[in-house]
Amino acid sequence: MNLQGLSHVSSVVTKVFLRSYKVGLSEADFNGHLRSTRYLDYSADVRYAHLVEAGWTLRRITEAGVAPVSTVDELRYLREVNVDETITAAYRLTGASEDGARWQVSVDMTNSDNAVVATVMTTGAWIGLRSRRITAPPTDLAAAVNDLRSDDFVVLENANRPRPPSP
């Protein structure tokens, strides 16, 4: 993947998970461009595809008693994408808490010329399905996610660390 032109990337990524998508007519807006919600759909899909490839299907994740929850999605549009174009989503882990409960990922989307067309940055957490609270995932699930740690990875605050009082 060509990362030239990405001002928010501070170093070379060591490993990414790639998945390609061909833009269909039903995914276009009134201008014939890929509609905004599809970027978010592709971002979620590539994250899940990575977990499945690592052996973590939705059923297995549910049986482990956890679920990923996105709390913030930031989408940056850099170029237009039209119907019948193919884009490739490159997923990487850019941050996580020490216990793995909180996470931050980036999905860079490129066109067939390797130009970055959009970036989706997502912050989220694992929640316990019974407790409905932020919780650390099972060790082997955390290891599968950590497999895609980027060189610009940052450590996030742990879920169980006390927060300072608001002013």
C-alpha positions in Angstrom: 0.0 0.0 0.0 1.3 3.5 -0.9 1.0 5.8 2.1 2.4 8.9 0.4 0.3 11.9 1.0 -1.1 10.8 4.4 -0.2 13.6 6.7 -1.5 11.9 9.8 0.8 8.8 9.3 4.0 9.5 11.2 5.8 6.3 10.3 5.7 3.3 8.1 3.1 0.6 9.0 4.6 -2.8 9.6 1.5 -4.9 9.0 -2.0 -4.2 7.6 -5.0 -6.3 6.8 -6.3 -5.6 3.2 -9.7 -6.2 1.7 -11.0 -4.9 -1.7 -14.5 -3.7 -2.6 -16.1 -2.9 -6.0 -18.5 0.1 -5.7 -22.0 -0.8 -7.0 -24.8 1.5 -8.1 -26.8 0.9 -4.9 -23.8 2.4 -3.0 -23.8 5.7 -4.8 -25.2 9.1 -3.8 -27.0 11.5 -6.1 -23.7 12.6 -7.6 -22.7 9.0 -8.5 -20.0 8.9 -5.8 -19.6 6.4 -3.0 -22.0 7.5 -0.3 -20.6 8.3 3.1 -22.1 5.5 5.1 -20.5 2.9 2.9 -17.0 4.1 4.0 -18.1 3.3 7.5 -19.6 -0.1 6.4 -16.3 -1.0 4.6 -14.3 0.0 7.7 -16.4 -2.3 10.0 -16.3 -5.1 7.4 -12.5 -5.1 7.1 -12.2 -5.1 10.9 -14.5 -8.1 11.1 -12.9 -9.9 8.2 -9.5 -9.7 10.0 -11.1 -11.3 13.1 -12.7 -14.1 11.1 -9.3 -14.8 9.4 -7.8 -15.0 12.9 -10.4 -17.5 13.9 -12.8 -15.1 15.7 -16.2 -15.4 14.1 -19.2 -13.5 15.5 -20.3 -16.7 17.2 -17.0 -17.3 18.9 -16.8 -13.6 20.0 -20.3 -13.9 21.5 -19.4 -17.2 23.2 -16.4 -15.4 24.8 -18.9 -13.0 26.3 -17.7 -9.8 24.7 -18.5 -7.5 21.8 -16.7 -4.6 20.1 -18.4 -1.2 20.3 -17.4 1.8 18.3 -17.7 5.1 20.2 -16.2 7.5 17.7 -15.9 7.3 13.9 -14.0 10.0 12.1 -14.1 10.0 8.3 -11.8 12.0 6.1 -12.6 12.3 2.4 -9.6 12.9 0.2 -10.8 11.9 -3.3 -14.1 11.0 -5.0 -14.9 7.4 -5.6 -17.3 6.5 -8.4 -19.5 3.6 -9.3 -17.6 0.6 -10.7 -14.3 1.6 -9.1 -12.5 -0.8 -6.8 -11.1 0.4 -3.5 -8.9 -1.4 -1.1 -9.3 -1.0 2.7 -6.1 -1.3 4.8 -6.8 -1.9 8.5 -4.3 -1.4 11.3 -4.4 -1.0 15.1 -3.2 2.5 16.0 -3.8 2.3 19.8 -5.0 0.2 22.6 -5.1 0.2 26.4 -2.7 -2.1 28.2 -5.6 -4.5 29.1 -6.9 -4.3 25.5 -10.3 -3.1 26.6 -10.1 0.2 24.7 -8.8 0.4 21.1 -8.2 2.8 18.2 -8.0 1.7 14.6 -7.4 3.3 11.2 -8.7 2.1 7.8 -7.0 3.8 4.9 -8.9 3.3 1.6 -7.0 3.5 -1.7 -8.1 3.4 -5.4 -6.6 1.3 -8.2 -3.9 4.0 -8.6 -2.9 3.5 -4.9 -4.1 7.0 -4.1 -5.7 7.3 -0.7 -9.3 8.3 -1.2 -10.5 8.2 2.5 -9.5 7.4 6.0 -11.7 6.1 8.7 -10.4 6.4 12.3 -12.4 4.6 14.9 -12.2 4.6 18.7 -14.0 1.9 20.6 -14.0 -0.7 23.4 -14.8 -4.2 24.2 -17.9 -4.6 26.4 -19.0 -7.6 28.5 -22.3 -8.9 27.1 -23.6 -9.6 30.6 -22.2 -6.6 32.4 -22.6 -4.1 29.6 -19.4 -2.5 30.9 -16.1 -2.0 29.2 -14.0 -5.1 29.8 -10.7 -6.6 28.6 -11.2 -9.2 25.8 -9.9 -12.8 26.2 -6.1 -12.9 25.8 -6.1 -14.8 22.5 -8.6 -12.3 21.0 -6.5 -9.4 22.1 -3.5 -11.1 20.5 -5.3 -11.4 17.2 -6.1 -7.7 17.3 -2.6 -6.7 18.4 -1.2 -8.6 15.4 -1.9 -5.4 13.3 -0.2 -2.9 15.6 1.1 0.0 13.6 4.5 1.7 14.1 2.7 4.8 15.3 0.8 2.8 17.9 -0.1 4.6 21.1 -1.1 3.3 24.5 -4.6 4.3 25.6 -5.9 4.7 29.2 -7.1 1.4 30.8 -10.9 1.1 31.2 -10.6 0.4 35.0 -8.2 3.3 35.7 -9.9 6.0 37.8 -10.5 9.2 36.0 -9.7 12.6 37.5 -12.7 14.6 38.6 -14.1 17.1 36.2 -13.3 20.7 36.9 
